[in-house]
């Protein structure tokens, strides 16, 4: 007789209770994805430098029009709270002190991927699309391109473009803003 195994999926509330009780520590590199606690890979220097520089570029170009969050949570529902490398969210006077941004607050998410490339493409991109995040960029440090995902649907993003050195990208939420791929992929 076969035994039916079931997995216990955590909620965002469970996740925070684990942190409050000390099961998860503040410096643990984890995120909640579809009810599972996922341990994130260590951040290499190339990844960290790209996140920092890209964040500076976007902050300068937006000049206070949106909030640029770096490696902070986005609440995508009852069972998911990922921590994208960069998130452009609508400006609020409280800077989201009372609650993390939700999908309706997100203008653009950016993941910088080296060791996490497959995970970002196959797990996080579909998660973001199902949540209705309008645009995702994956800065692919392996192939030296920026993958631009748009038109979210429950089946995933319907539009994916590969941007290479020499090209510029205009975010959907800021069509007058141009970012040179060369400035990001040094």
Contact map, one row per residue, 1 for C-alpha under 8 A:
111000000000000000000000000000000000000000000000000000000000000000000000000000000000000000000000000000000000000000000000000000000000000000000000000000000000000000000000000000000000000000
111100000000000000000000000000000000000000000000000000000000000000000000000000000000000000000000000000000000000000000000000000000000000000000000000000000000000000000000000000000000000000
111110000000000000000000000000000000000000000000000000000000000000000000000000000000000000000000000000000000000000000000000000000000000000000000000000000000000000000000000000000000000000
011111000000000000000000000000000000000000000000000000000000000000000000000000000000000000000000000000000000000000000000000000000000000000000000000000000000000000000000000000000000000000
001111100000000000000000000000000000000000000000000000000000000000000000000000000000000000000000000000000000000000000000000000000000000000000000000000000000000000000000000000000000000000
000111110000000000000000000000000000000000000000000000000000000000000000000000000000000000000000000000000000000000000000000000000000000000000000000000000000000000000000000000000000000000
000011111000000000000000000000000000000000000000000000000000000000000000000000000000000000000000000000000000000000000000000000000000000000000000000000000000000000000000000000000000000000
000001111100000000000000000000000000000000000000000000000000000000000000000000000000000000000000000000000000000000000000000000000000000000000000000000000000000000000000000000000000000000
000000111110000000000000000000000111000000000000000000000000000000000000000000100000000000000000000000000000000000000000000000000000000000000000000000000000000000000000000000000000000000
000000011111111000000000000000000011100000000000000000000000000000000000000000100000000000000000000000000000000000000000000000000000000000000000000000000000000000000000000000000000000000
000000001111111000000000000000000010000000000000000000000000000000000000000001110000000000000000000000000000000000000000000000000000000000000000000000000000000000000000000000000000000000
000000000111111100000000000000010010000000000000000000000000000000000000000001111000000000000000000000000000000000000000000000000000000000000000000000000000000000000000000000000000000000
000000000111111110000000000000000000000000000000000000000000000000000000000000000000000000000000000000000000000000000000000000000000000000000000000000000000000000000000000000000000000000
000000000111111111000000000000000000000000000000000000000000000000000000000000000000000000000000000000000000000000000000000000000000000000000000000000000000000000000000000000000000000000
000000000111111111100000000000010000000000000000000000000000000000000000000000000000000000000000000000000000000000000000000000000000000000000000000000000000000000000000000000000000000000
000000000001111111110000000000000000000000000000000000000000000000000000000000000000000000000000000000000000000000000000000000000000000000000000000000000000000000000000000000000000000000
000000000000111111111000000000000000000000000000000000000000000000000000000000000000000000000000000000000000000000000000000000000000000000000000000000000000000000000000000000000000000000
000000000000011111111111000000000000000000000000000000000000000000000000000000000000000000000000000000000000000000000000000000000000000000000000000000000000000000000000000000000000000000
000000000000001111111111110000000000000000000000000000000000000000000000000000000000000000000000000000000000000000000000000000000000000000000000000000000000000000000000000000000000000000
000000000000000111111111000000000000000000000000000000000000000000000000000000000000000000000000000000000000000000000000000000000000000000000000000000000000000000000000000000000000000000
000000000000000011111111000000000000000000000000000000000000000000000000000000000000000000000000000000000000000000000000000000000000000000000000000000000000000000000000000000000000000000
000000000000000001111111100000000000000000000000000000000000000000000000000000000000000000000000000000000000000000000000000000000000000000000000000000000000000000000000000000000000000000
000000000000000001111111100000000000000000000000000000000000000000000000000000000000000000000000000000000000000000000000000000000000000000000000000000000000000000000000000000000000000000
000000000000000001111111110100000000000000000000000000000000000000000000000000000000000000000000000000000000000000000000000000000000000000000000000000000000000000000000000000000000000000
000000000000000000100111111100000000000000000000000000000000000000000000000000000000000000000000000000000000000000000000000000000000000000000000000000000000000000000000000000000000000000
000000000000000000100001111100000000000000000000000000000000000000000000000000000000000000000000000000000000000000000000000000000000000000000000000000000000000000000000000000000000000000
000000000000000000000000111110000000000000000000000000000000000000000000000000000000000000000000000000000000000000000000000000000000000000000000000000000000000000000000000000000000000000
000000000000000000000001111111000000000000000000000000000000000000000000000000000000000000000000000000000000000000000000000000000000000000000000000000000000000000000000000000000000000000
000000000000000000000000001111100000001111000000000000000000000000000000000000000000000000000000000000000000000000000000000000000000000000000000000000000000000000000000000000000000000000
000000000000000000000000000111110000111100000000000000000000000000000000000000000000000000000000000000000000000000000000000000000000000000000000000000000000000000000000000000000000000000
000000000000000000000000000011111000111100000000000000000000000000000000000000001110000000000000000000000000000000000000000000000000000000000000000000000000000000000000000000000000000000
000000000001001000000000000001111111110000000000000000000000000000000000000000111100000000000000000000000000000000000000000000000000000000000000000000000000000000000000000000000000000000
000000000000000000000000000000111111110000000000000000000000000000000000000000111100000000000000000000000000000000000000000000000000000000000000000000000000000000000000000000000000000000
000000001000000000000000000000011111000000000000000000000000000000000000000000110000000000000000000000000000000000000000000000000000000000000000000000000000000000000000000000000000000000
000000001111000000000000000000011111100000000000000000000000000000000000000000110000000000000000000000000000000000000000000000000000000000000000000000000000000000000000000000000000000000
000000001100000000000000000000011111110000000000000000000000000000000000000000100000000000000000000000000000000000000000000000000000000000000000000000000000000000000000000000000000000000
000000000100000000000000000001111011111000000000000000000000000000000000000000000000000000000000000000000000000000000000000000000000000000000000000000000000000000000000000000000000000000
000000000000000000000000000001111001111100000000000000000000000000000000000000000000000000000000000000000000000000000000000000000000000000000000000000000000000000000000000000000000000000
000000000000000000000000000011100000111110000000000000000000000000000000000000000000000000000000000000000000000000000000000000000000000000000000000000000000000000000000000000000000000000
000000000000000000000000000011100000011111000000000000000000000000000000000000000000000000000000000000000000000000000000000000000000000000000000000000000000000000000000000000000000000000
000000000000000000000000000010000000001111100000000000000000000000000000000000000000000000000000000000000000000000110000000000000000000000000000000000000000000000000000000000000000000000
000000000000000000000000000010000000000111110000000000000000000000000000000000000000000000000000000000000000000000000000000000000000000000000000000000000000000000000000000000000000000000
000000000000000000000000000000000000000011111011000000000000000000000000000000000000000000000000000000000000000000000000000000000000000000000000000000000000000000000000000000000000000000
000000000000000000000000000000000000000001111111000000000000000000000000000000000000000000000000000000000000000000000000000000000000000000000000000000000000000000000000000000000000000000
000000000000000000000000000000000000000000111111100000000000000000000000000000000000000000000000000000000000000000000000000000000000000000000000000000000000000000000000000000000000000000
000000000000000000000000000000000000000000011111110000000000000000000000000000000000000000000000000000000000000000000000000000000000000000000000000000000000000000000000000000000000000000
000000000000000000000000000000000000000000111111111000000000000000000000000000000000000000000000000000000000000111000000000000000000000000001000000000000000000000000000000000000000000000
000000000000000000000000000000000000000000111111111100000000000000000000000000000000000000000000000000000000000000000000000000000000000000000000000000000000000000000000000000000000000000
000000000000000000000000000000000000000000001111111110000000000000000000000000000000000000000000000000000000000000000000000000000000000000000000000000000000000000000000000000000000000000
000000000000000000000000000000000000000000000111111111000000000000000000000000000000000000000000000000000000000100000000000000000000000000000000000000000000000000000000000000000000000110
000000000000000000000000000000000000000000000011111111100000000000000100000000000000110000000000000000000000000100000000000000000000000000000000000000000000000000000000000000000000000000
000000000000000000000000000000000000000000000001111111110000000000000000000000000000000000000000000000000000000000000000000000000000000000000000000000000000000000000000000000000000000000
000000000000000000000000000000000000000000000000111111111000000000000000000000000000000000000000000000000000000000000000000000000000000000000000000000000000000000000000000000000000000100
000000000000000000000000000000000000000000000000011111111100000000000000000000000000000000000000000000000000000000000000000000000000000000000000000000000000000000000000000000000000000100
000000000000000000000000000000000000000000000000001111111110000000010100000000000000010000000000000000000000000000000000000000000000000000000000000000000000000000000000000000000000000000
000000000000000000000000000000000000000000000000000111111111000000000000000000000000000000000000000000000000000000000000000000000000000000000000000000000000000000000000000000000000000000
000000000000000000000000000000000000000000000000000011111111100000000000000000000000000000000000000000000000000000000000000000000000000000000000000000000000000000000000000000000000000000
000000000000000000000000000000000000000000000000000001111111110000010000000000000000000000000000000000000000000000000000000000000000000000000000000000000000000000000000000000000000000000
000000000000000000000000000000000000000000000000000000111111111100010000000000000000000000000000000000000000000000000000000000000000000000000000000000000000000000000000000000000000000000
000000000000000000000000000000000000000000000000000000011111111000000000000000000000000000000000000000000000000000000000000000000000000000000000000000000000000000000000000000000000000000
000000000000000000000000000000000000000000000000000000001111111000000000000000000000000000000000000000000000000000000000000000000000000000000000000000000000000000000000000000001000000000
000000000000000000000000000000000000000000000000000000000111111111000000000000000000000000000000000000000000000000000000000000000000000000000000000000000000000000000000000000000000000000
000000000000000000000000000000000000000000000000000000000011111111000000000000000000000000000000000000000000000000000000000000000000000000000000000000000000000000000000000000000000000000
000000000000000000000000000000000000000000000000000000000010011111100000000000000000000000000000000000000000000000000000000000000000000000000000000000000000000000000000000000000000000000
000000000000000000000000000000000000000000000000000000000000011111100000000000000000000001100000000000000000000000000000000000000000000000000000000000000000000000000000000000000000000000
000000000000000000000000000000000000000000000000000000000000011111110000000000000000000111100000000000000000000000000000000000000000000000000000000000000000000000000000000000000000000000
000000000000000000000000000000000000000000000000000000000000000111111000000000000000001111100010000000000000000000000000000000000000000000000000000000000000000000000000000000000000000000
000000000000000000000000000000000000000000000000000000100110000001111100000000000000011110000000000000000000000000000000000000000000000000000000000000000000000000000000000000000000000000
000000000000000000000000000000000000000000000000000000000000000000111111000000000000011110000000000000000000000000000000000000000000000000000000000000000000000000000000000000000000000000
000000000000000000000000000000000000000000000000001000100000000000011111000000000001111000000000000000000000000000000000000000000000000000000000000000000000000000000000000000000000000000
000000000000000000000000000000000000000000000000000000000000000000001111100000000011111000000000000000000000000000000000000000000000000000000000000000000000000000000000000000000000000000
000000000000000000000000000000000000000000000000000000000000000000001111110000000011110000000000000000000000000000000000000000000000000000000000000000000000000000000000000000000000000000
000000000000000000000000000000000000000000000000000000000000000000000011111000001111000000000000000110000000000000000000000000000000000000000000000000000000000000000000000000000000000000
000000000000000000000000000000000000000000000000000000000000000000000001111100001111000000000000000111100000000000000000000000000000000000000000000000000000000000000000000000000000000000
000000000000000000000000000000000000000000000000000000000000000000000000111110011100000000000000000111100000000000000000000000000000000000000000000000000000000000000000000000000000000000
000000000000000000000000000000000000000000000000000000000000000000000000011111111100000000000000000001100000000000000000000000010010000000000000000000000000000000000000000000000000000000
000000000000000000000000000000000000000000000000000000000000000000000000001111111000000000000000000001000000000000000000000000000010000000000000000000000000000000000000000000000000000000
000000000011000000000000000000000000000000000000000000000000000000000000000111110000000000000000000000000000000000000000000000000000000000000000000000000000000000000000000000000000000000
000000001111000000000000000000011111000000000000000000000000000000000000000111111000000000000000000000000000000000000000000000000000000000000000000000000000000000000000000000000000000000
000000000011000000000000000000011110000000000000000000000000000000000000001111111100000000000000000000000000000000000000000000000000000000000000000000000000000000000000000000000000000000
000000000001000000000000000000111000000000000000000000000000000000000000111110111110000000000000000000000000000000000000000000000000000000000000000000000000000000000000000000000000000000
000000000000000000000000000000111000000000000000000000000000000000000000111100011111000000000000000000000000000000000000000000000000000000000000000000000000000000000000000000000000000000
000000000000000000000000000000100000000000000000000000000000000000000011110000001111100000000000000000000000000000000000000000000000000000000000000000000000000000000000000000000000000000
000000000000000000000000000000000000000000000000000000000000000000000111110000000111111000000000000000000000111000000000000000000000000000000000000000000000000000000000000000000000000000
000000000000000000000000000000000000000000000000001000000000000000000111000000000011111000000000000000000000111100000000000000000000000000000000000000000000000000000000000000000000000000
000000000000000000000000000000000000000000000000001000100000000000011111000000000001111100000000000000000000111000000000000000000000000000000000000000000000000000000000000000000000000000
000000000000000000000000000000000000000000000000000000000000000000111110000000000001111110000000000000000111110000000000000000000000000000000000000000000000000000000000000000000000000000
000000000000000000000000000000000000000000000000000000000000000001111000000000000000011111000000000000000111100000000000000000000000000000000000000000000000000000000000000000000000000000
000000000000000000000000000000000000000000000000000000000000000001111000000000000000001111100000000010001111000000000000000000000000000000000000000000000000000000000000000000000000000000
000000000000000000000000000000000000000000000000000000000000000011100000000000000000000111110000000000001110000000000000000000000000000000000000000000000000000000000000000000000000000000
000000000000000000000000000000000000000000000000000000000000000011100000000000000000000011111010000000000000000000000000000000000000000000000000000000000000000000000000000000000000000000
000000000000000000000000000000000000000000000000000000000000000000000000000000000000000001111111000000000000000000000000000000000000000000000000000000000000000000000000000000000000000000
000000000000000000000000000000000000000000000000000000000000000000000000000000000000000000111110000000000000000000000000000000000000000000000000000000000000000000000000000000000000000000
000000000000000000000000000000000000000000000000000000000000000000000000000000000000000000011111110000000000000000000000000000000000000000000000000000000000000000000000000000000000000000
000000000000000000000000000000000000000000000000000000000000000000100000000000000000000000111111100000000000000000000000000000000000000000000000000000000000000000000000000000000000000000
000000000000000000000000000000000000000000000000000000000000000000000000000000000000000000010111111110000000000000000000000000000000000000000000000000000000000000000000000000000000000000
000000000000000000000000000000000000000000000000000000000000000000000000000000000000000000000111111100000000000000000000000000000000000000000000000000000000000000000000000000000000000000
000000000000000000000000000000000000000000000000000000000000000000000000000000000000000000000101111100000000000000000000000000000000000000000000000000000000000000000000000000000000000000
000000000000000000000000000000000000000000000000000000000000000000000000000000000000000000000001111110000000000000000000000000000000000000000000000000000000000000000000000000000000000000
000000000000000000000000000000000000000000000000000000000000000000000000111000000000000000000001111111000000000000000000000000000000000000000000000000000000000000000000000000000000000000
000000000000000000000000000000000000000000000000000000000000000000000000111000000000000010000001001111111100000000000000000000000000000000000000000000000000000000000000000000000000000000
000000000000000000000000000000000000000000000000000000000000000000000000011110000000000000000000000111111100000000000000000000000000000000000000000000000000000000000000000000000000000000
000000000000000000000000000000000000000000000000000000000000000000000000011100000000000000000000000011111100000000000000000000000011100000000000000000000000000000000000000000000000000000
000000000000000000000000000000000000000000000000000000000000000000000000000000000000000000000000000011111100000000000000000000000001100000000000000000000000000000000000000000000000000000
000000000000000000000000000000000000000000000000000000000000000000000000000000000000000011000000000011111110000000000000000000000000000000000000000000000000000000000000000000000000000000
000000000000000000000000000000000000000000000000000000000000000000000000000000000000001111000000000011111111100000000000000000000000110000000000000000000000000000000000000000000000000000
000000000000000000000000000000000000000000000000000000000000000000000000000000000000001111000000000000001111100000000000000000000000111000000000000000000000000000000000000010000000000000
000000000000000000000000000000000000000000000000000000000000000000000000000000000000001110000000000000000111110000000000000000000000111110000000000000000000000000000000001010000000000000
000000000000000000000000000000000000000000000000000000000000000000000000000000000001111100000000000000000111111000000000000000000000101110000000000000000000000000000000000000000000000000
000000000000000000000000000000000000000000000000000000000000000000000000000000000001111000000000000000000001111100000000000000000000000111100000000000000000000000000000000000000000000000
000000000000000000000000000000000000000000000000000000000000000000000000000000000001110000000000000000000000111110000001000000000000000111100000000000000000000000000000000000000000000000
000000000000000000000000000000000000000000000010011000000000000000000000000000000000100000000000000000000000011111000000000000000000000001111000000000000000000000000000000000000000000000
000000000000000000000000000000000000000000000010000000000000000000000000000000000000000000000000000000000000001111111001000000000000000001111100000000000000000000000000000000000000000000
000000000000000000000000000000000000000000000010000000000000000000000000000000000000000000000000000000000000000111111000000000000000000000011100000000000000000000000000000000000000000000
000000000000000000000000000000000000000010000000000000000000000000000000000000000000000000000000000000000000000011111100000000000000000000000000000000000000000000000000000000000000000000
000000000000000000000000000000000000000010000000000000000000000000000000000000000000000000000000000000000000000011111111000000000000000000000000000000000000000000000000000000000000000000
000000000000000000000000000000000000000000000000000000000000000000000000000000000000000000000000000000000000000011111111100000000000000000010000000000000000000000000000000000000000000000
000000000000000000000000000000000000000000000000000000000000000000000000000000000000000000000000000000000000000000111111111000000000000000000000000000000000000000000000000000000000000000
000000000000000000000000000000000000000000000000000000000000000000000000000000000000000000000000000000000000000000011111111100000000000000000000000000000000000000000000000000000000000000
000000000000000000000000000000000000000000000000000000000000000000000000000000000000000000000000000000000000001010011111111110000000000001000000000000000000000000000000000000000000000000
000000000000000000000000000000000000000000000000000000000000000000000000000000000000000000000000000000000000000000001111111111000000000001000000000000000000000000000000000000000000000000
000000000000000000000000000000000000000000000000000000000000000000000000000000000000000000000000000000000000000000000111111111000000000000000000000000000000000000000000000000000000000000
000000000000000000000000000000000000000000000000000000000000000000000000000000000000000000000000000000000000000000000111111111100000000000000000000000000000000000000000000000000000000000
000000000000000000000000000000000000000000000000000000000000000000000000000000000000000000000000000000000000000000000011111111110000000000000000000000000000000000000000000000000000000000
000000000000000000000000000000000000000000000000000000000000000000000000000000000000000000000000000000000000000000000001111111111000000100000000000000000001100000000000000000000000000000
000000000000000000000000000000000000000000000000000000000000000000000000000000000000000000000000000000000000000000000000111111111100000000000000000000000111100000000000000000000000000000
000000000000000000000000000000000000000000000000000000000000000000000000000000000000000000000000000000000000000000000000001111111110000000000000000000000001000000000000000000000000000000
000000000000000000000000000000000000000000000000000000000000000000000000000100000000000000000000000000000000000000000000000111111111100100000000000000010000000000000000000000000000000000
000000000000000000000000000000000000000000000000000000000000000000000000000000000000000000000000000000000000000000000000000011111111110000000000000000111111100000000000000000000000000000
000000000000000000000000000000000000000000000000000000000000000000000000000000000000000000000000000000000000000000000000000001111111100000000000000000011111000000000000000000000000000000
000000000000000000000000000000000000000000000000000000000000000000000000000110000000000000000000000000100000000000000000000000111111100000000000000000000100000000000000000000000000000000
000000000000000000000000000000000000000000000000000000000000000000000000000000000000000000000000000000110000000000000000000000011111110000000000000000011000000000000000000000000000000000
000000000000000000000000000000000000000000000000000000000000000000000000000000000000000000000000000000110111100000000000000000011111111100000000000000010000000000000000000000000000000000
000000000000000000000000000000000000000000000000000000000000000000000000000000000000000000000000000000000111000000000000000000001001111100000000000001110000000000000000000100000000000000
000000000000000000000000000000000000000000000000000000000000000000000000000000000000000000000000000000000011100000000000000000000000111110000000000111110000000000000000001100000000000000
000000000000000000000000000000000000000000000000000000000000000000000000000000000000000000000000000000000001111000000000000010010000111111000000000111000000000000000000000000000000000000
000000000000000000000000000000000000000000000000000000000000000000000000000000000000000000000000000000000001111000000000000000000000001111100000011110000000000000000000000000000000000000
000000000000000000000000000000000000000000000000000000000000000000000000000000000000000000000000000000000000011110000001100000000000000111110000011100000000000000000000000000000000000000
000000000000000000000000000000000000000000000000000000000000000000000000000000000000000000000000000000000000011110000000000000000000000011111001111000000000000000000000000000000000000000
000000000000000000000000000000000000000000000000000000000000000000000000000000000000000000000000000000000000000111001000000000000000000001111111111000000000000000000000000000000000000000
000000000000000000000000000000000000000000000010000000000000000000000000000000000000000000000000000000000000000111000000000000000000000000111111100000000000000000000000000000000000000010
000000000000000000000000000000000000000000000000000000000000000000000000000000000000000000000000000000000000000011000000000000000000000000011111000000000000000000000000000000000000000000
000000000000000000000000000000000000000000000000000000000000000000000000000000000000000000000000000000000000000000000000000000000000000000011111100000000000000000000000000000000000000000
000000000000000000000000000000000000000000000000000000000000000000000000000000000000000000000000000000000000000000000000000000000000000000111111110000000000000000010000000000000000000010
000000000000000000000000000000000000000000000000000000000000000000000000000000000000000000000000000000000000000000000000000000000000000000111011111000000000000001111000000000000000100010
000000000000000000000000000000000000000000000000000000000000000000000000000000000000000000000000000000000000000000000000000000000000000011110001111100000000000001110000000000000000100000
000000000000000000000000000000000000000000000000000000000000000000000000000000000000000000000000000000000000000000000000000000000000000011110000111110000000000111100000000000000000000000
000000000000000000000000000000000000000000000000000000000000000000000000000000000000000000000000000000000000000000000000000000000000001111000000011111000000001111100000000000000000000000
000000000000000000000000000000000000000000000000000000000000000000000000000000000000000000000000000000000000000000000000000000000000001110000000001111110000111110000000000000000000000000
000000000000000000000000000000000000000000000000000000000000000000000000000000000000000000000000000000000000000000000000000000000000011100000000000111110000111100000000000000000000000000
000000000000000000000000000000000000000000000000000000000000000000000000000000000000000000000000000000000000000000000000000000001000011000000000000011111000111000000000000000000000000000
000000000000000000000000000000000000000000000000000000000000000000000000000000000000000000000000000000000000000000000000000000011101111000000000000011111111110000000000000000000000000000
000000000000000000000000000000000000000000000000000000000000000000000000000000000000000000000000000000000000000000000000000000001101000000000000000000111111110000000000000000000000000000
000000000000000000000000000000000000000000000000000000000000000000000000000000000000000000000000000000000000000000000000000001001110000000000000000000011111000000000000000000000000000000
000000000000000000000000000000000000000000000000000000000000000000000000000000000000000000000000000000000000000000000000000001001100000000000000000000011111100000000000000000000000000000
000000000000000000000000000000000000000000000000000000000000000000000000000000000000000000000000000000000000000000000000000011101100000000000000000000011111110000000000000000000000000000
000000000000000000000000000000000000000000000000000000000000000000000000000000000000000000000000000000000000000000000000000011001000000000000000000011111011111100000000000000000000000000
000000000000000000000000000000000000000000000000000000000000000000000000000000000000000000000000000000000000000000000000000000000000000000000000000011111001111100000000000000000000000000
000000000000000000000000000000000000000000000000000000000000000000000000000000000000000000000000000000000000000000000000000000000000000000000000000111100000111110000000000000000000000000
000000000000000000000000000000000000000000000000000000000000000000000000000000000000000000000000000000000000000000000000000000000000000000000000001111000000111111000000000000000000000000
000000000000000000000000000000000000000000000000000000000000000000000000000000000000000000000000000000000000000000000000000000000000000000000000001110000000001111100000000000000000000000
000000000000000000000000000000000000000000000000000000000000000000000000000000000000000000000000000000000000000000000000000000000000000000000000111100000000000111110000000000000000000000
000000000000000000000000000000000000000000000000000000000000000000000000000000000000000000000000000000000000000000000000000000000000000000000000111100000000000011111011100000000000100000
000000000000000000000000000000000000000000000000000000000000000000000000000000000000000000000000000000000000000000000000000000000000000000000001110000000000000001111110000000000000100000
000000000000000000000000000000000000000000000000000000000000000000000000000000000000000000000000000000000000000000000000000000000000000000000000100000000000000000111110000000000001110010
000000000000000000000000000000000000000000000000000000000000000000000000000000000000000000000000000000000000000000000000000000000000000000000000000000000000000000011111000000000001110000
000000000000000000000000000000000000000000000000000000000000000000000000000000000000000000000000000000000000000000000000000000000000000000000000000000000000000000111111100000000001110000
000000000000000000000000000000000000000000000000000000000000000000000000000000000000000000000000000000000000000000000000000000000000000000000000000000000000000000100111110000000111100000
000000000000000000000000000000000000000000000000000000000000000000000000000000000000000000000000000000000000000000000000000000000000000000000000000000000000000000100011111000000111100000
000000000000000000000000000000000000000000000000000000000000000000000000000000000000000000000000000000000000000000000000000000000000000000000000000000000000000000000001111101111110000000
000000000000000000000000000000000000000000000000000000000000000000000000000000000000000000000000000000000001000000000000000000000000001000000000000000000000000000000000111111101100000000
000000000000000000000000000000000000000000000000000000000000000000000000000000000000000000000000000000000000000000000000000000000000011000000000000000000000000000000000011111100000000000
000000000000000000000000000000000000000000000000000000000000000000000000000000000000000000000000000000000011000000000000000000000000000000000000000000000000000000000000001111100000000000
000000000000000000000000000000000000000000000000000000000000000000000000000000000000000000000000000000000000000000000000000000000000000000000000000000000000000000000000011111111000000000
000000000000000000000000000000000000000000000000000000000000000000000000000000000000000000000000000000000000000000000000000000000000000000000000000000000000000000000000011111111100000000
000000000000000000000000000000000000000000000000000000000000000000000000000000000000000000000000000000000000000000000000000000000000000000000000000000000000000000000000010001111100000000
000000000000000000000000000000000000000000000000000000000000100000000000000000000000000000000000000000000000000000000000000000000000000000000000000000000000000000000000011001111110000000
000000000000000000000000000000000000000000000000000000000000000000000000000000000000000000000000000000000000000000000000000000000000000000000000000000000000000000000001111000111111000000
000000000000000000000000000000000000000000000000000000000000000000000000000000000000000000000000000000000000000000000000000000000000000000000000000000000000000000000001110000001111101000
000000000000000000000000000000000000000000000000000000000000000000000000000000000000000000000000000000000000000000000000000000000000000000000000000000000000000000001111100000000111111100
000000000000000000000000000000000000000000000000000000000000000000000000000000000000000000000000000000000000000000000000000000000000000000000000110000000000000000111111100000000011111110
000000000000000000000000000000000000000000000000000000000000000000000000000000000000000000000000000000000000000000000000000000000000000000000000000000000000000000001110000000000001111111
000000000000000000000000000000000000000000000000000000000000000000000000000000000000000000000000000000000000000000000000000000000000000000000000000000000000000000000000000000000011111111
000000000000000000000000000000000000000000000000010011000000000000000000000000000000000000000000000000000000000000000000000000000000000000000000000000000000000000000000000000000001111111
000000000000000000000000000000000000000000000000010000000000000000000000000000000000000000000000000000000000000000000000000000000000000000001001100000000000000000001000000000000000111111
000000000000000000000000000000000000000000000000000000000000000000000000000000000000000000000000000000000000000000000000000000000000000000000000000000000000000000000000000000000000011111
